[in-house]
Amino acid sequence: MEVLIGSVVRSKAGRDKGDLFIVLAREGDYAYLANGELRKVDRPKKKKLKHLQGSGKVSEFIQNKLETVGKVTNSEVRKALAEIGG
């Protein structure tokens, strides 16, 4: 499953195992993740793609806002995760 910007993913490894995140950016084999609570938007978690499990869900609001404005707020990330199933 491809991990896109705005995708909701679950961590498969590390101390955040099982937590849901939204992908803010991709760089090679890495994704930058935030959940708006412990992992804020201004300091996203850099995680290898092999340590992520895609949920098949994409937050269209987050995806569109990142493409147009270039940044989102922590409250928008929390709201998107809550709506999608976090």
C-alpha positions in Angstrom: 0.0 0.0 0.0 1.4 3.4 -1.0 1.8 6.0 1.7 0.7 9.4 0.4 0.8 12.8 1.9 -2.4 13.1 4.1 -2.6 9.3 4.6 -3.4 7.9 8.0 -0.9 5.3 9.1 -0.2 3.2 12.1 3.3 2.7 13.5 4.5 -0.9 13.5 7.7 -0.4 15.4 9.3 1.7 18.1 8.0 3.2 21.3 5.0 4.7 19.4 4.0 1.2 18.1 0.2 1.1 17.4 -0.3 4.9 17.4 -2.0 6.6 14.5 -0.4 9.4 12.6 -0.9 11.6 9.5 1.8 11.8 6.8 2.9 15.4 6.4 5.7 14.8 3.9 7.8 12.0 2.2 11.5 12.0 1.5 12.9 8.8 -0.1 12.3 5.9 2.2 11.1 8.1 5.0 7.8 9.7 6.0 7.3 12.7 8.4 4.4 12.1 10.7 2.4 14.0 13.3 -0.6 13.3 15.4 -1.1 16.8 16.9 -0.7 15.7 20.5 2.7 14.1 21.4 4.2 14.5 18.0 3.5 18.1 16.9 3.4 19.5 13.4 6.4 21.7 14.0 8.5 18.7 15.0 7.3 15.7 12.9 8.5 12.2 13.5 10.8 10.9 10.8 10.1 7.2 10.3 11.0 4.6 7.7 8.2 3.5 5.5 8.8 -0.2 6.3 7.8 0.6 10.0 4.4 2.0 8.9 1.2 0.3 8.1 -1.2 2.1 5.8 -4.9 2.3 6.8 -6.1 2.9 3.3 -7.6 6.2 4.5 -6.6 9.7 3.4 -7.6 13.0 5.0 -8.5 15.0 1.9 -8.6 18.2 4.0 -5.0 17.7 5.2 -3.8 16.7 1.8 -5.4 19.7 0.1 -4.2 22.2 2.7 -0.6 20.9 2.5 -0.6 21.2 -1.3 -2.1 24.7 -1.3 -0.9 26.4 1.9 2.0 24.2 2.7 1.3 23.7 6.4 -1.4 22.6 8.8 -2.1 23.1 12.5 -2.0 20.6 15.3 -5.7 21.0 15.9 -6.5 20.3 12.3 -4.4 17.1 12.5 -6.1 16.0 15.7 -9.5 16.7 14.1 -8.7 14.8 11.0 -7.5 11.7 13.0 -10.7 11.8 15.1 -12.9 12.0 12.1 -11.1 9.1 10.3 -11.0 6.8 13.2 -8.2 7.8 15.6 
